Amino acid sequence: MRTAFKVVAIYVGLSVFLVLLWLGLGAGELPATVTQWLWLLVLAVPLHLAGELIGQGLWGNRAARFVEQKTVGKRLSVLRMLYAFLMILFFCGALLGASYVWDLLHA
């Protein structure tokens, strides 16, 4: 029973921390209802974990390892910056594409 309570307490604490961080970083609109606040608290940890998995996929793949091997020992690398820029463009493009498809499905 104590273990379950500890897991729930850690989850709630981490969720509150992530929600406060999200709000502090200038998130769009604040939730207006209790239900929206509850959804935000419930989804904070799973969304953070999904972001971590996406980040691991972008920075832990074969191309990233190749770039890292080519630039080992260099503090500043144009190749590393180019790879990061391309990954950010790819991810933003994927988000915009998903948003566009979502709007098409709901129209």
SVG drawing of the C-alpha trace seen along z (x, -y; Angstrom):
<svg xmlns="http://www.w3.org/2000/svg" viewBox="-16 -33 55 35">
<polyline fill="none" stroke="black" stroke-width="0.4" points="0.0,0.0 2.8,-2.4 4.5,-1.7 1.3,-2.5 0.9,-5.7 4.5,-6.6 4.0,-6.0 0.9,-8.2 2.6,-10.9 5.6,-11.0 3.3,-11.0 1.2,-13.9 4.3,-15.8 6.0,-15.4 2.7,-16.3 2.4,-19.5 6.0,-20.4 5.6,-19.8 2.4,-21.8 4.0,-24.7 7.0,-24.5 4.7,-24.4 2.8,-27.4 6.0,-29.3 7.4,-28.8 4.5,-30.8 2.0,-28.2 -1.0,-29.6 -4.2,-29.8 -4.7,-28.7 -7.2,-25.9 -10.6,-27.4 -12.5,-24.5 -11.6,-22.0 -11.9,-19.2 -9.2,-20.9 -6.9,-21.3 -7.4,-17.6 -6.6,-16.6 -3.5,-18.7 -2.3,-17.1 -3.1,-13.6 -1.5,-14.0 1.6,-15.9 3.8,-12.9 2.8,-10.7 3.3,-13.7 6.7,-14.3 7.6,-10.7 6.5,-10.8 8.7,-13.8 11.6,-12.0 11.0,-9.1 10.8,-11.4 14.0,-13.1 15.8,-9.8 14.6,-8.8 15.9,-12.0 19.3,-12.0 19.9,-8.3 19.5,-7.1 22.1,-5.9 22.5,-9.3 23.1,-11.1 25.7,-8.5 27.4,-9.1 27.4,-12.8 28.8,-12.3 31.6,-10.1 32.6,-12.6 32.7,-15.5 34.2,-13.7 36.6,-16.0 35.2,-19.2 33.6,-21.7 31.9,-23.6 30.7,-21.7 28.8,-23.0 27.8,-19.4 26.3,-18.9 24.4,-22.2 23.2,-21.4 21.9,-18.0 20.1,-19.6 18.6,-22.2 17.4,-19.6 15.9,-17.5 14.1,-20.5 12.7,-21.3 11.7,-17.7 9.9,-17.5 8.1,-20.9 7.1,-19.8 5.7,-16.6 3.7,-18.5 2.4,-20.9 1.5,-18.0 -0.3,-16.2 -2.2,-19.4 -3.2,-19.9 -4.4,-16.3 -6.3,-16.6 -8.1,-19.8 -9.0,-18.0 -10.5,-15.1 -12.6,-17.3 -13.8,-19.6"/>
</svg>
